[in-house]
Amino acid sequence: MARASLGSAAPLTSFLPIRSLNPAAATAAMPAEHQPHPSLEVVGGGGRDSFLPAIKILNRPYKPYPVIGWNRHVETIFAAFFRSLPNVRFRRECLRTKDNGSVALDWVSGDDFRLPPDSPLLILLPGLTGGSGDTYVRHMLARARKNRWRVVVFNSRGCGDSPVTTPQFYSASFIEDLREVVAHESHNCPLSGAASLCNPFNLVVADEDFRKGFNIVYDKALANSLCKIFKTHSLLFEDMGGEYNIELAANAKSVKEFDEGLTRVSFGFKSADDYYSNSSSADSIKHAANDPIAPSRGIPRKDIQENQNCLLIVTPKGGHLGWVAGAESPRGAPWTDPVVMDFLEHLERGREEKRKIYSYIWQYKAKQRGLASH
């Protein structure tokens, strides 16, 4: 079972808040054509009546591609190695952060001339060790550009061949770089919403499952990627004392070993377990049942149900970032891309509608002030 978490960031945006509704009442009042198909699990409080009519694909059955989509490991590996890679030329902007760190923002070359300056902006955040070269990132980017969105890929420190200028990478608990990237662009594009795919909400649960059966293969692969990034910039960490275990991090056989040797120390945690316990988004979001990396049992369904600005979509199959289903399968974009795009377009329409309302109110008040002055 794979999942996509969709949510509007009401406190940070100019959108009208989603009205509070009893979920059962909302479902009963919703036309049949807007009801999610029984093959999908949809969890959400006040978000259901607002989002579901806008995401048209949800009223159709989820049909995994034959053979590939029947096994979570086959699907995960197929998507990682055999999914097509859209050709994109990037223009890189290196952003220096307040602590003298660096992140790389990859913009699509030519979009400054191709798109109007008021085009909506999508910031893509790849997964652990990922970057702008990943297939799932490129496919989402291509779809957003087709819908005339400006897109930038946020490569975390050391990822996507981005520079590392201080002895610190990134972690599940560290969001300051993201804050700075959003602030860097928010003068043109206020934050209006977010979508999360295959989120391992509970890192303690994810760590437990990561060390079982075939999942060990993913653990070792990610550990190798982390070690590769670390070794490229290891000179920065040469003189780090204290609790740092540089040798363990450089030769880690698992993600947990890397986190124990480096990550948890960099961000002030007592141990890797302490880091996982205090960095799980399940505690902050009050999200494929067969996802091997982000297990279904870690999803905070009750908290999402009670959150008026969130919607969780769980598919019966999908693996981890696989979702080999839909019109473009097996080698094209994942099933989730049109779902996310419909959601983003829905948010943008809401922003435009509210902008028109504010413009009307401003004109009305200006007219009233003019009449009063006479």
Backbone torsions as a table, in degrees:
resi	resn	phi	psi	omega
1	MET	NA	127.7	178.3
2	ALA	-112.2	163.0	-177.2
3	ARG	-141.7	153.3	172.3
4	ALA	-128.3	128.6	178.5
5	SER	-104.6	124.1	-179.4
6	LEU	-118.1	138.5	179.6
7	GLY	-159.4	145.9	173.8
8	SER	-96.5	139.4	-176.3
9	ALA	-91.7	77.2	-172.7
10	ALA	-55.0	-43.0	-177.4
11	PRO	-67.6	-18.0	-173.7
12	LEU	-108.5	5.8	-170.5
13	THR	-130.8	168.6	179.1
14	SER	-93.1	9.1	-179.6
15	PHE	-70.8	151.1	170.3
16	LEU	-65.6	136.9	179.7
17	PRO	-65.2	146.3	176.4
18	ILE	-71.0	129.1	-176.2
19	ARG	-70.8	149.9	-178.5
20	SER	-79.2	129.7	179.4
21	LEU	-135.7	148.9	169.6
22	ASN	-69.4	122.3	-176.4
23	PRO	-54.0	-40.2	-178.7
24	ALA	-65.6	-40.9	179.8
25	ALA	-66.8	-38.5	180.0
26	ALA	-64.6	-40.5	-179.9
27	THR	-65.7	-41.2	-177.8
28	ALA	-66.3	-34.1	-176.1
29	ALA	-84.7	-13.2	-174.6
30	MET	-78.2	132.1	178.0
31	PRO	-57.5	152.4	-176.0
32	ALA	-58.3	-36.2	-177.3
33	GLU	-69.0	-13.0	178.8
34	HIS	-102.7	-2.1	178.9
35	GLN	-75.1	138.4	176.2
36	PRO	-66.5	147.1	179.1
37	HIS	-65.5	145.8	-179.1
38	PRO	-58.1	-20.4	179.0
39	SER	-73.1	-10.4	-178.8
40	LEU	-112.0	141.1	171.6
41	GLU	-98.3	122.8	179.6
42	VAL	-120.8	120.9	-178.2
43	VAL	-120.5	133.0	177.5
44	GLY	176.0	151.1	178.7
45	GLY	-84.7	-108.6	-178.2
46	GLY	-71.6	-8.4	-176.9
47	GLY	-76.3	-20.6	-173.1
48	ARG	-59.6	-51.8	-174.2
49	ASP	-68.2	-25.4	-180.0
50	SER	-83.0	-44.7	-172.5
51	PHE	-85.7	-41.1	-171.0
52	LEU	-57.7	-44.2	178.8
53	PRO	-62.0	-24.7	-177.2
54	ALA	-83.5	-19.9	-176.9
55	ILE	-105.3	88.5	-168.0
56	LYS	-66.7	-30.9	-175.3
57	ILE	-66.9	-17.8	-174.7
58	LEU	-72.3	-15.2	178.4
59	ASN	-89.7	6.4	177.0
60	ARG	-110.7	152.7	-177.5
61	PRO	-66.8	146.4	174.1
62	TYR	-83.7	116.5	-177.6
63	LYS	-119.3	101.5	178.8
64	PRO	-64.0	147.8	179.2
65	TYR	-62.8	136.7	-177.0
66	PRO	-52.1	141.5	178.3
67	VAL	66.2	-60.1	-177.5
68	ILE	-59.9	-45.0	-175.0
69	GLY	-84.3	3.1	-177.5
70	TRP	-89.2	-17.6	-178.7
71	ASN	-125.9	129.3	-173.6
72	ARG	-64.6	-34.2	-179.1
73	HIS	-75.4	-41.7	176.8
74	VAL	-59.8	-44.2	-177.9
75	GLU	-66.3	-44.1	179.7
76	THR	-61.4	-46.6	-177.5
77	ILE	-71.5	-40.1	178.2
78	PHE	-59.1	-46.9	-178.3
79	ALA	-63.4	-37.1	-177.6
80	ALA	-70.8	-34.4	-172.6
81	PHE	-109.8	-23.0	-172.5
82	PHE	-120.2	-2.8	175.9
83	ARG	-69.6	142.4	-178.7
84	SER	-64.3	154.6	-178.5
85	LEU	-117.6	103.8	178.3
86	PRO	-57.8	140.7	-179.2
87	ASN	-83.1	118.6	-178.2
88	VAL	-135.9	135.2	174.1
89	ARG	-100.3	129.5	-176.0
90	PHE	-109.3	153.8	168.1
91	ARG	-115.3	119.2	-174.0
92	ARG	-92.7	133.5	173.2
93	GLU	-118.5	121.1	177.4
94	CYS	-94.8	121.9	-177.4
95	LEU	-103.8	122.7	177.4
96	ARG	-85.4	126.6	-176.9
97	THR	-88.5	171.8	-175.9
98	LYS	-62.7	-26.9	179.8
99	ASP	-94.9	17.6	-179.9
100	ASN	71.4	13.1	171.7
101	GLY	-78.5	178.0	-179.0
102	SER	-139.1	141.0	170.4
103	VAL	-128.9	153.9	-178.1
104	ALA	-109.2	126.0	176.8
105	LEU	-106.5	116.7	-179.7
106	ASP	-99.5	108.8	177.7
107	TRP	-95.7	151.4	178.5
108	VAL	-76.1	125.3	-179.2
109	SER	-60.5	134.5	175.8
110	GLY	91.9	-13.1	-177.4
111	ASP	-67.8	-25.3	177.9
112	ASP	-62.2	-28.9	-179.9
113	PHE	-97.0	-28.9	-175.1
114	ARG	-79.5	-31.5	-173.0
115	LEU	-111.6	148.0	176.1
116	PRO	-66.5	153.4	-176.1
117	PRO	-63.1	-21.4	-179.2
118	ASP	-95.4	17.0	177.7
119	SER	-63.6	143.3	176.7
120	PRO	-64.8	151.2	-176.1
121	LEU	-114.1	134.2	175.6
122	LEU	-115.2	122.4	175.3
123	ILE	-99.7	119.1	-179.3
124	LEU	-98.7	128.9	178.4
125	LEU	-113.0	105.6	177.8
126	PRO	-64.8	166.5	179.7
127	GLY	-77.6	-170.8	-177.3
128	LEU	-53.8	123.3	-179.1
129	THR	68.6	3.5	-176.7
130	GLY	-83.8	169.9	-179.7
131	GLY	-159.7	-166.7	-174.7
132	SER	-69.8	-8.2	178.7
133	GLY	-89.8	-4.0	-177.4
134	ASP	-75.8	144.6	-174.5
135	THR	-63.2	-42.4	-177.4
136	TYR	-66.9	-30.3	176.3
137	VAL	-69.6	-46.5	-177.7
138	ARG	-63.1	-40.3	-179.0
139	HIS	-66.1	-42.9	178.2
140	MET	-65.0	-38.7	177.6
141	LEU	-60.5	-46.8	-178.5
142	ALA	-62.5	-39.7	180.0
143	ARG	-67.2	-42.5	-180.0
144	ALA	-64.1	-40.7	178.3
145	ARG	-64.0	-37.5	178.2
146	LYS	-61.1	-30.3	177.5
147	ASN	-91.3	13.9	175.3
148	ARG	65.3	39.6	171.0
149	TRP	-98.9	144.0	170.3
150	ARG	-82.1	136.0	-174.3
151	VAL	-128.2	139.1	173.1
152	VAL	-134.7	138.3	177.1
153	VAL	-99.0	124.3	178.9
154	PHE	-92.5	104.8	177.1
155	ASN	-90.0	117.5	179.4
156	SER	-64.7	167.7	-176.3
157	ARG	-53.0	120.5	178.2
158	GLY	87.3	-13.3	-178.0
159	CYS	-91.4	151.9	180.0
160	GLY	59.5	33.6	-178.0
161	ASP	60.0	27.6	177.0
162	SER	-79.1	153.2	-177.3
163	PRO	-72.5	153.3	171.8
164	VAL	-120.9	118.4	-173.2
165	THR	-113.0	-5.2	175.8
166	THR	-137.1	159.1	179.0
167	PRO	-76.1	62.3	176.9
168	GLN	-156.2	134.4	174.9
169	PHE	-99.3	-119.7	-178.5
170	TYR	-145.5	171.0	179.9
171	SER	-154.9	173.9	178.7
172	ALA	-69.9	-18.6	-178.0
173	SER	-97.9	-12.3	-172.6
174	PHE	-97.2	110.5	-178.5
175	ILE	-117.4	8.3	-176.9
176	GLU	-64.2	-38.3	178.1
177	ASP	-62.5	-42.3	178.3
178	LEU	-63.7	-41.5	176.9
179	ARG	-56.5	-43.2	-178.0
180	GLU	-69.6	-36.7	177.3
181	VAL	-65.1	-45.3	178.7
182	VAL	-63.0	-43.4	179.1
183	ALA	-64.0	-34.6	179.9
184	HIS	-61.2	-31.2	-177.2
185	GLU	-108.6	-13.2	-169.8
186	SER	-69.2	-16.4	177.0
187	HIS	-65.7	-24.6	176.1
188	ASN	-99.7	-34.2	-173.4
189	CYS	-135.3	92.9	176.8
190	PRO	-59.4	142.4	-179.9
191	LEU	-63.8	130.5	-176.5
192	SER	-123.0	-17.3	-179.1
193	GLY	178.0	176.4	-178.3
194	ALA	-152.8	151.4	173.8
195	ALA	-129.4	136.6	-179.1
196	SER	-123.7	129.8	-178.7
197	LEU	-112.7	131.7	176.8
198	CYS	54.9	46.7	-178.9
199	ASN	-76.9	120.7	173.9
200	PRO	-79.8	79.2	-170.6
201	PHE	-52.9	-40.2	-177.1
202	ASN	-112.1	104.0	-175.4
203	LEU	-69.0	-26.6	176.8
204	VAL	-65.7	-47.3	178.1
205	VAL	-64.3	-43.4	-179.9
206	ALA	-60.9	-40.8	179.5
207	ASP	-64.7	-40.4	178.8
208	GLU	-61.2	-45.9	-178.3
209	ASP	-73.3	-26.7	-177.4
210	PHE	-63.5	-24.5	-174.8
211	ARG	-103.8	25.6	-179.4
212	LYS	-121.8	136.0	172.0
213	GLY	53.5	-136.4	-175.9
214	PHE	-68.5	-18.9	180.0
215	ASN	-59.3	-22.1	178.4
216	ILE	-59.1	-30.8	178.4
217	VAL	-61.0	-44.0	178.7
218	TYR	-66.8	-40.2	-179.9
219	ASP	-58.8	-47.7	-179.5
220	LYS	-66.6	-38.5	-179.6
221	ALA	-64.1	-44.6	178.7
222	LEU	-67.7	-38.3	177.3
223	ALA	-61.6	-41.6	177.8
224	ASN	-61.4	-40.7	179.3
225	SER	-65.9	-41.3	178.0
226	LEU	-63.6	-43.4	179.3
227	CYS	-63.0	-38.5	179.7
228	LYS	-63.2	-45.1	177.9
229	ILE	-63.0	-43.5	-178.2
230	PHE	-63.2	-45.9	-176.8
231	LYS	-63.7	-31.0	177.9
232	THR	-62.7	-29.7	-175.4
233	HIS	-121.2	22.6	-172.1
234	SER	-64.1	-26.3	-179.2
235	LEU	-60.9	-29.2	178.8
236	LEU	-65.0	-25.9	-175.2
237	PHE	-100.3	2.7	-171.4
238	GLU	-58.1	-39.8	-175.1
239	ASP	-100.1	14.6	179.8
240	MET	-76.8	122.6	179.9
241	GLY	-101.8	-142.2	177.8
242	GLY	64.9	-136.2	-174.9
243	GLU	-88.6	0.2	179.6
244	TYR	-61.1	135.3	174.8
245	ASN	-119.5	84.3	-173.2
246	ILE	-63.4	-39.0	-179.6
247	GLU	-63.9	-41.2	178.7
248	LEU	-64.1	-43.1	-179.6
249	ALA	-65.8	-41.4	-176.8
250	ALA	-69.5	-24.5	-176.7
251	ASN	-121.5	25.0	-176.1
252	ALA	-60.1	135.1	176.8
253	LYS	-98.4	-5.6	178.8
254	SER	-147.6	161.7	177.4
255	VAL	-61.7	-38.1	-178.8
256	LYS	-64.3	-38.2	177.4
257	GLU	-62.9	-41.6	178.4
258	PHE	-63.5	-44.3	179.6
259	ASP	-65.4	-35.1	178.9
260	GLU	-68.4	-40.4	-177.1
261	GLY	-77.8	-30.0	-172.1
262	LEU	-131.6	-59.2	-169.0
263	THR	-59.0	-50.7	-174.8
264	ARG	-64.7	-31.3	178.5
265	VAL	-71.7	-44.4	-179.2
266	SER	-57.2	-32.9	-173.9
267	PHE	-111.6	16.6	168.0
268	GLY	78.3	29.1	178.2
269	PHE	-101.0	153.1	-176.6
270	LYS	-72.3	-30.7	-177.9
271	SER	-160.4	172.5	176.3
272	ALA	-63.2	-38.8	178.3
273	ASP	-63.0	-39.7	177.3
274	ASP	-64.1	-41.4	176.8
275	TYR	-59.6	-47.8	-179.2
276	TYR	-64.8	-41.4	-177.9
277	SER	-64.0	-33.6	-174.5
278	ASN	-102.0	6.6	-178.0
279	SER	-123.1	11.5	-177.9
280	SER	-83.1	126.6	-177.9
281	SER	-70.6	-11.8	177.7
282	ALA	-59.4	-27.9	-179.8
283	ASP	-82.3	-12.1	-177.1
284	SER	-105.2	-22.8	-177.1
285	ILE	-101.9	68.0	-174.4
286	LYS	-48.2	NA	NA
287	HIS	NA	NA	NA
288	ALA	NA	119.1	179.8
289	ALA	-27.4	-26.8	-177.4
290	ASN	-105.5	21.4	176.5
291	ASP	-70.5	118.6	-176.4
292	PRO	-77.0	-15.7	-176.1
293	ILE	-105.3	-33.5	177.3
294	ALA	-118.5	83.3	-171.4
295	PRO	-62.5	146.0	-177.3
296	SER	-60.3	-33.7	-175.6
297	ARG	-69.6	-8.4	178.0
298	GLY	-91.8	-1.1	-176.9
299	ILE	-75.5	126.7	179.3
300	PRO	-84.4	70.4	-174.1
301	ARG	-57.6	-43.3	-176.9
302	LYS	-62.6	-42.6	-179.2
303	ASP	-65.7	-39.7	179.0
304	ILE	-67.3	-39.0	178.3
305	GLN	-58.5	-34.2	-176.5
306	GLU	-88.5	-7.2	-179.4
307	ASN	-91.1	117.6	-174.6
308	GLN	-71.7	-9.7	-176.7
309	ASN	-114.7	14.4	-177.1
310	CYS	-123.7	150.8	174.4
311	LEU	-139.7	127.9	178.5
312	LEU	-109.8	131.1	177.3
313	ILE	-120.1	121.0	-179.2
314	VAL	-116.7	123.4	178.3
315	THR	-96.6	152.3	-178.0
316	PRO	-69.6	-26.5	178.4
317	LYS	-132.8	176.7	177.3
318	GLY	145.4	-23.9	-177.7
319	GLY	62.3	-151.6	177.1
320	HIS	-106.4	111.0	-178.2
321	LEU	56.1	31.0	177.6
322	GLY	-95.4	-76.1	-179.3
323	TRP	47.4	50.3	178.4
324	VAL	-78.0	85.9	-176.7
325	ALA	-160.7	166.2	176.8
326	GLY	91.9	-176.1	-171.8
327	ALA	-63.7	-27.2	-174.7
328	GLU	-99.3	2.8	179.8
329	SER	-73.2	153.5	8.8
330	PRO	-92.9	-20.8	-170.6
331	ARG	-101.8	-3.2	-178.6
332	GLY	-88.6	-156.7	-176.6
333	ALA	-63.3	148.5	177.1
334	PRO	-66.6	158.0	-179.0
335	TRP	-54.9	-30.5	-174.9
336	THR	-71.9	-23.0	-173.6
337	ASP	-58.3	-49.8	177.4
338	PRO	-64.9	-29.5	176.6
339	VAL	-63.0	-49.8	-179.6
340	VAL	-63.7	-40.3	-178.0
341	MET	-66.0	-41.2	176.1
342	ASP	-59.8	-41.2	179.4
343	PHE	-62.9	-46.3	-179.3
344	LEU	-64.3	-41.0	178.9
345	GLU	-64.8	-35.1	177.4
346	HIS	-63.1	-43.7	177.6
347	LEU	-63.4	-40.5	-178.9
348	GLU	-66.3	-39.0	176.8
349	ARG	-62.3	-40.0	177.9
350	GLY	-62.6	-38.7	178.8
351	ARG	-65.4	-41.5	179.5
352	GLU	-65.2	-41.3	179.8
353	GLU	-63.6	-41.5	-179.5
354	LYS	-70.0	-34.6	176.9
355	ARG	-60.7	-40.9	178.6
356	LYS	-64.8	-40.1	178.9
357	ILE	-63.1	-45.5	179.2
358	TYR	-62.4	-39.8	179.1
359	SER	-62.9	-41.5	178.9
360	TYR	-64.1	-44.5	180.0
361	ILE	-62.3	-42.3	180.0
362	TRP	-62.3	-44.2	179.4
363	GLN	-64.6	-39.7	-179.9
364	TYR	-64.2	-45.2	-179.7
365	LYS	-65.8	-37.9	178.1
366	ALA	-63.4	-39.8	178.6
367	LYS	-65.2	-41.6	179.3
368	GLN	-64.1	-39.2	177.9
369	ARG	-65.5	-36.4	178.3
370	GLY	-65.0	-40.9	178.7
371	LEU	-66.6	-39.2	-178.2
372	ALA	-66.2	-32.2	-178.3
373	SER	-70.1	-20.0	177.0
374	HIS	-87.2	NA	NA
